[in-house]
Amino acid sequence: MIAMYGEYEGMCFCKLNAFKYRFRAGKKPGSPFEEDIKKAEFYEDKYMELWKKIREKYECPTAILSGSR
């Protein structure tokens, strides 16, 4: 995905997937709470990895990447 859409879009994908798994944790039949939380944590870790990579690559201040103004 990163190769096709880039690091920033990959970061957005990870953030939204983390939200999805936390929101539905334990609600989807056949998908235990712990499994959904584990998936959310995976995407959160990947998000942070990409965030740090972009920040270093472009020397961006934290506020730009977090959406703060």
KANORTA-V260789 format. One record per run of one state. SS is the DSSP state (2 for helix, 1 for strand, 0 for the rest). FROM is the first residue (numbers start at 0). TO is the last residue. If there is no record, write none. Layout:
SS:FROM:TO + SS:FROM:TO
This chain:
0:0:0 + 2:1:4 + 0:5:5 + 2:6:23 + 0:24:31 + 2:32:57 + 0:58:60 + 2:61:65 + 0:66:68
